[in-house]
Amino acid sequence: MSMAAASPLSALGRCRLCQQMRATRSVTFHRNVGMFVVRRQYSVKGDFCKSCIHRKFWEFQGKNILLGPWGVVSVLLTPILLVMNTGTYLIALYKLRDAIE
């Protein structure tokens, strides 16, 4: 048995977002919406292909930057979510580095 056949990258799955059969990784991205006194937190979790990971990462990071720090708790929470999302993004891309899109 070759190393490529034993690699977890050789397994295909259905991407939760685009529904294509591709190499996927399970990721969770978070975003915060600060509203001065209250806040809302959203997340997306699932097995995504490399293209959809890019799309969701930039969507969530952009909204975190624009809508995140508008409250007392949110000003502290938003930078933490930005770092967490970046770590998740980089790990997923590293694991999918050899995936064909």
N, C-alpha and C positions, 0 to 999 in steps of 0.2 A: 504494500500500500504506500503510495507516495505521500509526501508531506502536504501537498496541495489538497488531496482528498480528505485528509484528516483535519484540515484547517476549518475553524468555525466560519470563515469568510465564504467558504464554498456553499454554505447553506443559504438558501433563498427564503424570503418571507414576503408577505404582502405588506406594503407600506400603508400605514393607517391613513395617511393624508391623500396620496395620489392613487392608491389601490393597485399599484404596479407590483409585479413580482420582481424584487430586487434584493440585493444584500442589504439588510436592515440592522439597526441597533436600537435598543430600548433607551429612550432619553426622556427626561422631564425638564421642562423649562417653566420658570415662574416669572410673573410680573406683578407689580404693585401699582395701584392707583390711589394716590393720596388726595384727600378732599378736605384739607385743613383740620377738621375735627374727627372725621371717620376715614376709613380706608377700605379698599377692596383688594383682594389678592386672587389672581387667576393662575391657573397652571394648565399645561398640556403634557400628557404622558402617553407614550406609545412606542411602537416599533416604526421608525422612520427610515427612509432611504437617505442617501447623502444629500440629494437636492432638496428634499423636504426639511432636513435638519438645518441646512443653510437658511432656507426661507423662514422657518419658525424662529430660529435664533435671532435673526435680524429684526423680525417683527416684534418679538418680545423685548429685545434690548432697546429698540427705538422707543417703544411705548414706556419702558421703564425710565428712560432718560427724560422723555417729555412729560409724562404724567405721574411719575413715581414720587418725587421728593416734595410733594405739596402738603405736608402735615408733620406734626411733631414726631410721631413714631416712624412715619414714612421716610423722613430725611435720614434716619439711621438704618432702616431696613433696605431701602433701595440699593445702596452700594453693596450690601451683602448679597442681594439677589443678582446683581450684575456680575459679581465675582463667581458665584455659584453657576450661573448660566454659562459663563465663559469656560469654566472648568469642564462642565458637562459637554459643551460644544467641542472643545479641543480633544477630549478623550474619545468622543464618538468619531470624530474625523480621523484620529490616529488609528482606531480599530477598523475603520472603513477605507484606509489609505490605498488598498489594492483593489477596491471594489470598482467594477466597471459601471459607468452610468449610461 
